[in-house]
Amino acid sequence: MIGSILVGKKPLVTVGTDTTVRQIAALLHEHRIGAVLVIDADHILGLVSERDICRCLHTHGSGVQDLSARDVMTSPVAVIDSHACVSDAMAIMTDRRFRHLPVVDDGKLLGMVSIGDLVKRRIEDAEAEADSLKHYISS
């Protein structure tokens, strides 16, 4: 389940609508992450990713640094329930062509998973299944 991936992850990095792209880029670099959520009182307004910044850099040039999160964010943001399975999350991300998915239960933001988190979990699950089969065969 998606919720189990959130255990042990770094705290979620969020920004307000007036946060500049310059500040967002600094946060992405500092925390070694690819996206931040734009929120207002625990309500998700949008998401700003490295891809959004690159898209706006192409459109607006170097002036993009002074734009606000409101100007560059992707909105609305798709979300997933913590009880959903990894394959469902991967399908959403593949279908919609994005790499970050907020996890929300009953309107409450719990965190965010990346495609890297999901791939890592799928590999761990496959290795555990292989080990289990090896153990079963050798017993």
Disulfide bonds with the S-S distance in Angstrom:
none
